[in-house]
C-alpha cells in the first residue's frame, strides 16, 4: 500500500514537474499526523479502562 502511494506520488510529481522531495514530504507529514492521531486515540481508550480496574 505504501509502495503504491509512493509510486503514484512519484508519477504525479514527474507529470506536474515538481520535485520528488515535495511529494515525499507531503506523504511523510500525512503519515506522521495519522500516526499521532492513532496514538492519541489509543491512549484515550486505554486510560479509562486502566482507571476503572481495581
Biopython code that builds the backbone (N, CA, C, O; Angstrom):
import numpy as np
from Bio.PDB.StructureBuilder import StructureBuilder

atoms = [
    (1, "UNK", "N", (0.845, -1.200, 0.000)),
    (1, "UNK", "CA", (0.000, 0.000, 0.000)),
    (1, "UNK", "C", (0.879, 1.248, 0.000)),
    (1, "UNK", "O", (0.642, 2.180, -0.768)),
    (2, "UNK", "N", (1.888, 1.260, 0.860)),
    (2, "UNK", "CA", (2.791, 2.411, 0.885)),
    (2, "UNK", "C", (3.553, 2.505, -0.421)),
    (2, "UNK", "O", (3.788, 3.602, -0.928)),
    (3, "UNK", "N", (3.945, 1.351, -0.974)),
    (3, "UNK", "CA", (4.662, 1.356, -2.244)),
    (3, "UNK", "C", (3.803, 1.935, -3.346)),
    (3, "UNK", "O", (4.295, 2.678, -4.195)),
    (4, "UNK", "N", (2.510, 1.596, -3.341)),
    (4, "UNK", "CA", (1.608, 2.121, -4.364)),
    (4, "UNK", "C", (1.474, 3.632, -4.228)),
    (4, "UNK", "O", (1.447, 4.349, -5.228)),
    (5, "UNK", "N", (1.391, 4.114, -2.998)),
    (5, "UNK", "CA", (1.252, 5.556, -2.788)),
    (5, "UNK", "C", (2.498, 6.299, -3.256)),
    (5, "UNK", "O", (2.400, 7.343, -3.900)),
    (6, "UNK", "N", (3.669, 5.756, -2.929)),
    (6, "UNK", "CA", (4.894, 6.436, -3.344)),
    (6, "UNK", "C", (5.031, 6.400, -4.853)),
    (6, "UNK", "O", (5.531, 7.351, -5.453)),
    (7, "UNK", "N", (4.590, 5.309, -5.477)),
    (7, "UNK", "CA", (4.648, 5.222, -6.938)),
    (7, "UNK", "C", (3.726, 6.267, -7.551)),
    (7, "UNK", "O", (4.105, 6.943, -8.507)),
    (8, "UNK", "N", (2.524, 6.404, -7.010)),
    (8, "UNK", "CA", (1.584, 7.405, -7.520)),
    (8, "UNK", "C", (2.128, 8.805, -7.284)),
    (8, "UNK", "O", (2.019, 9.669, -8.154)),
    (9, "UNK", "N", (2.712, 9.035, -6.117)),
    (9, "UNK", "CA", (3.261, 10.350, -5.806)),
    (9, "UNK", "C", (4.400, 10.683, -6.751)),
    (9, "UNK", "O", (4.518, 11.817, -7.215)),
    (10, "UNK", "N", (5.242, 9.694, -7.039)),
    (10, "UNK", "CA", (6.366, 9.923, -7.946)),
    (10, "UNK", "C", (5.859, 10.204, -9.352)),
    (10, "UNK", "O", (6.365, 11.097, -10.032)),
    (11, "UNK", "N", (4.858, 9.441, -9.790)),
    (11, "UNK", "CA", (4.327, 9.636, -11.135)),
    (11, "UNK", "C", (3.668, 11.003, -11.263)),
    (11, "UNK", "O", (3.867, 11.699, -12.259)),
    (12, "UNK", "N", (2.886, 11.392, -10.262)),
    (12, "UNK", "CA", (2.214, 12.689, -10.331)),
    (12, "UNK", "C", (3.235, 13.820, -10.242)),
    (12, "UNK", "O", (3.086, 14.849, -10.901)),
    (13, "UNK", "N", (4.276, 13.628, -9.426)),
    (13, "UNK", "CA", (5.300, 14.661, -9.297)),
    (13, "UNK", "C", (6.035, 14.836, -10.617)),
    (13, "UNK", "O", (6.328, 15.961, -11.021)),
    (14, "UNK", "N", (6.336, 13.721, -11.295)),
    (14, "UNK", "CA", (7.021, 13.806, -12.581)),
    (14, "UNK", "C", (6.131, 14.443, -13.632)),
    (14, "UNK", "O", (6.614, 15.173, -14.499)),
    (15, "UNK", "N", (4.835, 14.173, -13.562)),
    (15, "UNK", "CA", (3.914, 14.704, -14.566)),
    (15, "UNK", "C", (3.729, 16.210, -14.392)),
    (15, "UNK", "O", (3.614, 16.944, -15.373)),
    (16, "UNK", "N", (3.701, 16.662, -13.150)),
    (16, "UNK", "CA", (3.461, 18.084, -12.902)),
    (16, "UNK", "C", (4.755, 18.886, -12.909)),
    (16, "UNK", "O", (4.720, 20.116, -12.898)),
    (17, "UNK", "N", (5.889, 18.206, -12.929)),
    (17, "UNK", "CA", (7.160, 18.903, -12.985)),
    (17, "UNK", "C", (7.677, 19.327, -11.621)),
    (17, "UNK", "O", (8.652, 20.074, -11.540)),
    (18, "UNK", "N", (7.047, 18.865, -10.549)),
    (18, "UNK", "CA", (7.523, 19.205, -9.210)),
    (18, "UNK", "C", (8.627, 18.239, -8.807)),
    (18, "UNK", "O", (8.830, 17.215, -9.459)),
    (19, "UNK", "N", (9.331, 18.561, -7.745)),
    (19, "UNK", "CA", (10.405, 17.684, -7.286)),
    (19, "UNK", "C", (9.819, 16.527, -6.493)),
    (19, "UNK", "O", (8.736, 16.641, -5.917)),
    (20, "UNK", "N", (10.540, 15.416, -6.468)),
    (20, "UNK", "CA", (10.064, 14.256, -5.719)),
    (20, "UNK", "C", (10.113, 14.527, -4.218)),
    (20, "UNK", "O", (9.319, 13.973, -3.458)),
    (21, "UNK", "N", (11.043, 15.379, -3.792)),
    (21, "UNK", "CA", (11.166, 15.689, -2.373)),
    (21, "UNK", "C", (9.866, 16.296, -1.849)),
    (21, "UNK", "O", (9.449, 16.019, -0.725)),
    (22, "UNK", "N", (9.237, 17.120, -2.669)),
    (22, "UNK", "CA", (7.980, 17.737, -2.247)),
    (22, "UNK", "C", (6.906, 16.675, -2.067)),
    (22, "UNK", "O", (6.195, 16.676, -1.061)),
    (23, "UNK", "N", (6.780, 15.768, -3.031)),
    (23, "UNK", "CA", (5.776, 14.713, -2.932)),
    (23, "UNK", "C", (6.032, 13.809, -1.741)),
    (23, "UNK", "O", (5.101, 13.441, -1.025)),
    (24, "UNK", "N", (7.303, 13.446, -1.524)),
    (24, "UNK", "CA", (7.638, 12.585, -0.395)),
    (24, "UNK", "C", (7.365, 13.306, 0.921)),
    (24, "UNK", "O", (6.885, 12.697, 1.877)),
    (25, "UNK", "N", (7.669, 14.604, 0.972)),
    (25, "UNK", "CA", (7.442, 15.368, 2.189)),
    (25, "UNK", "C", (5.974, 15.406, 2.570)),
    (25, "UNK", "O", (5.631, 15.322, 3.749)),
    (26, "UNK", "N", (5.108, 15.534, 1.574)),
    (26, "UNK", "CA", (3.666, 15.552, 1.845)),
    (26, "UNK", "C", (3.234, 14.228, 2.452)),
    (26, "UNK", "O", (2.465, 14.212, 3.413)),
    (27, "UNK", "N", (3.716, 13.117, 1.905)),
    (27, "UNK", "CA", (3.336, 11.802, 2.438)),
    (27, "UNK", "C", (3.897, 11.603, 3.834)),
    (27, "UNK", "O", (3.238, 11.003, 4.683)),
    (28, "UNK", "N", (5.115, 12.100, 4.089)),
    (28, "UNK", "CA", (5.716, 11.951, 5.419)),
    (28, "UNK", "C", (4.902, 12.718, 6.451)),
    (28, "UNK", "O", (4.622, 12.205, 7.533)),
    (29, "UNK", "N", (4.525, 13.947, 6.116)),
    (29, "UNK", "CA", (3.722, 14.754, 7.044)),
    (29, "UNK", "C", (2.364, 14.100, 7.268)),
    (29, "UNK", "O", (1.886, 14.029, 8.400)),
    (30, "UNK", "N", (1.740, 13.621, 6.185)),
    (30, "UNK", "CA", (0.439, 12.962, 6.303)),
    (30, "UNK", "C", (0.540, 11.711, 7.170)),
    (30, "UNK", "O", (-0.329, 11.459, 8.005)),
    (31, "UNK", "N", (1.598, 10.931, 6.974)),
    (31, "UNK", "CA", (1.786, 9.712, 7.769)),
    (31, "UNK", "C", (2.020, 10.053, 9.236)),
    (31, "UNK", "O", (1.492, 9.380, 10.122)),
    (32, "UNK", "N", (2.809, 11.097, 9.498)),
    (32, "UNK", "CA", (3.093, 11.487, 10.879)),
    (32, "UNK", "C", (1.822, 11.925, 11.597)),
    (32, "UNK", "O", (1.595, 11.550, 12.747)),
    (33, "UNK", "N", (0.990, 12.721, 10.917)),
    (33, "UNK", "CA", (-0.264, 13.174, 11.522)),
    (33, "UNK", "C", (-1.172, 11.980, 11.795)),
    (33, "UNK", "O", (-1.805, 11.906, 12.849)),
    (34, "UNK", "N", (-1.236, 11.043, 10.844)),
    (34, "UNK", "CA", (-2.084, 9.866, 11.017)),
    (34, "UNK", "C", (-1.622, 9.027, 12.202)),
    (34, "UNK", "O", (-2.443, 8.564, 12.993)),
    (35, "UNK", "N", (-0.311, 8.829, 12.330)),
    (35, "UNK", "CA", (0.231, 8.034, 13.437)),
    (35, "UNK", "C", (-0.039, 8.718, 14.769)),
    (35, "UNK", "O", (-0.442, 8.064, 15.731)),
    (36, "UNK", "N", (0.180, 10.031, 14.834)),
    (36, "UNK", "CA", (-0.061, 10.756, 16.082)),
    (36, "UNK", "C", (-1.539, 10.691, 16.469)),
    (36, "UNK", "O", (-1.864, 10.520, 17.644)),
    (37, "UNK", "N", (-2.430, 10.824, 15.492)),
    (37, "UNK", "CA", (-3.863, 10.745, 15.768)),
    (37, "UNK", "C", (-4.235, 9.357, 16.274)),
    (37, "UNK", "O", (-5.024, 9.224, 17.210)),
    (38, "UNK", "N", (-3.665, 8.321, 15.654)),
    (38, "UNK", "CA", (-3.958, 6.951, 16.078)),
    (38, "UNK", "C", (-3.463, 6.706, 17.503)),
    (38, "UNK", "O", (-4.163, 6.092, 18.308)),
    (39, "UNK", "N", (-2.260, 7.185, 17.813)),
    (39, "UNK", "CA", (-1.715, 7.001, 19.156)),
    (39, "UNK", "C", (-2.570, 7.721, 20.196)),
    (39, "UNK", "O", (-2.832, 7.172, 21.266)),
    (40, "UNK", "N", (-3.007, 8.936, 19.894)),
    (40, "UNK", "CA", (-3.832, 9.675, 20.847)),
    (40, "UNK", "C", (-5.168, 8.964, 21.059)),
    (40, "UNK", "O", (-5.683, 8.937, 22.176)),
    (41, "UNK", "N", (-5.729, 8.390, 20.000)),
    (41, "UNK", "CA", (-6.991, 7.660, 20.123)),
    (41, "UNK", "C", (-6.803, 6.423, 21.003)),
    (41, "UNK", "O", (-7.652, 6.121, 21.842)),
    (42, "UNK", "N", (-5.700, 5.715, 20.812)),
    (42, "UNK", "CA", (-5.418, 4.529, 21.629)),
    (42, "UNK", "C", (-5.273, 4.921, 23.092)),
    (42, "UNK", "O", (-5.804, 4.243, 23.972)),
    (43, "UNK", "N", (-4.564, 6.002, 23.356)),
    (43, "UNK", "CA", (-4.373, 6.454, 24.739)),
    (43, "UNK", "C", (-5.717, 6.801, 25.366)),
    (43, "UNK", "O", (-5.958, 6.465, 26.525)),
    (44, "UNK", "N", (-6.583, 7.459, 24.632)),
    (44, "UNK", "CA", (-7.892, 7.841, 25.164)),
    (44, "UNK", "C", (-8.720, 6.612, 25.529)),
    (44, "UNK", "O", (-9.459, 6.633, 26.513)),
    (45, "UNK", "N", (-8.602, 5.540, 24.741)),
    (45, "UNK", "CA", (-9.381, 4.333, 25.023)),
    (45, "UNK", "C", (-8.756, 3.496, 26.135)),
    (45, "UNK", "O", (-9.473, 2.841, 26.891)),
    (46, "UNK", "N", (-7.428, 3.509, 26.244)),
    (46, "UNK", "CA", (-6.752, 2.645, 27.213)),
    (46, "UNK", "C", (-6.779, 3.243, 28.614)),
    (46, "UNK", "O", (-6.975, 2.514, 29.586)),
    (47, "UNK", "N", (-6.589, 4.540, 28.737)),
    (47, "UNK", "CA", (-6.516, 5.163, 30.063)),
    (47, "UNK", "C", (-7.782, 4.957, 30.900)),
    (47, "UNK", "O", (-7.663, 4.561, 32.060)),
    (48, "UNK", "N", (-8.984, 5.204, 30.375)),
    (48, "UNK", "CA", (-10.185, 4.976, 31.194)),
    (48, "UNK", "C", (-10.315, 3.520, 31.630)),
    (48, "UNK", "O", (-10.752, 3.248, 32.749)),
    (49, "UNK", "N", (-9.938, 2.574, 30.756)),
    (49, "UNK", "CA", (-10.031, 1.160, 31.110)),
    (49, "UNK", "C", (-9.112, 0.847, 32.290)),
    (49, "UNK", "O", (-9.499, 0.109, 33.196)),
    (50, "UNK", "N", (-7.911, 1.398, 32.286)),
    (50, "UNK", "CA", (-6.983, 1.167, 33.394)),
    (50, "UNK", "C", (-7.486, 1.834, 34.674)),
    (50, "UNK", "O", (-7.322, 1.283, 35.762)),
    (51, "UNK", "N", (-8.093, 3.005, 34.554)),
    (51, "UNK", "CA", (-8.538, 3.744, 35.733)),
    (51, "UNK", "C", (-9.678, 3.011, 36.438)),
    (51, "UNK", "O", (-9.771, 3.065, 37.664)),
    (52, "UNK", "N", (-10.543, 2.332, 35.695)),
    (52, "UNK", "CA", (-11.696, 1.668, 36.302)),
    (52, "UNK", "C", (-11.341, 0.310, 36.898)),
    (52, "UNK", "O", (-12.119, -0.252, 37.670)),
    (53, "UNK", "N", (-10.182, -0.214, 36.548)),
    (53, "UNK", "CA", (-9.804, -1.515, 37.106)),
    (53, "UNK", "C", (-9.348, -1.352, 38.555)),
    (53, "UNK", "O", (-8.670, -0.381, 38.890)),
    (54, "UNK", "N", (-9.714, -2.287, 39.399)),
    (54, "UNK", "CA", (-9.325, -2.207, 40.820)),
    (54, "UNK", "C", (-7.845, -2.468, 41.019)),
    (54, "UNK", "O", (-7.359, -2.438, 42.149)),
]
sb = StructureBuilder()
sb.init_structure("model")
sb.init_model(0)
sb.init_chain("A")
sb.init_seg("    ")
for serial, (resi, resn, name, xyz) in enumerate(atoms, 1):
    if name == "N":
        sb.init_residue(resn, " ", resi, " ")
    sb.init_atom(name, np.array(xyz, "f"), 0.0, 1.0, " ", f" {name:<3s}", serial, name[0])
structure = sb.get_structure()
